Amino acid sequence: MLSIIIVNYKTPGLLKDCVASLKETIKKTGYEIIVVDVASDGSTAEALAPLANDINLIELKENTGYSKAVNAGLRAAPIWKRSPTRLMNWLNLREMKPAKKILGSSARAFWD
């Protein structure tokens, strides 16, 4: 199963579009979407309400930073629940073969 972790900070409209696009695009693979809402004010839950039947929403009350938000999402992922030690070994990049890497991305929007 593919776990998609999205960190959101006060952009419920963009998040809603992102989740809708993922649901429309990913059809053949089992997946879950984990949304970590940083400094949550409730607007994210409202925005995701029509799409939220299979979204794991984690609301952090304060802005703890991107890394801690990603870690909160990882802890909610099924692979972490099954074997945190195994996941930590898998994440150890120094011991990984060159063909096995972690792919991450970041999208930012800037307005004038």
C-alpha positions, 0 to 999 in steps of 0.5 A: 500500500502506498501512503501519501503524506501531505503537510498542510499549513493554512491552505485548505483550498489548495489541499482540497484540490490536491486531494481531489487530483490524487483521488482522480489520478490514482486508480490501480494502486491501493493507497491512503492519504494522510493529511497533517494539518499544522496550526489547525484552525478547523478550516482544513477539516471543513474543506476536506469534508466532502472527500474525507471518507478515506483520509486520515487527518491529523491536526496539530494545534501548533506549528511544530515545523515541517519535519515534525509534521512529516514524522507525525504522518509517518507514525500514522502510516501502516508500515510504521504501525507494523514495524517501526524498527524495520521502517527506520532500517529502511530509511537509513540511507547510508546502508541503502543500495543506490537503486533504493532511494526515498522520493520526496517533493515540495510544492510551494505557491507564491502570490503577488 
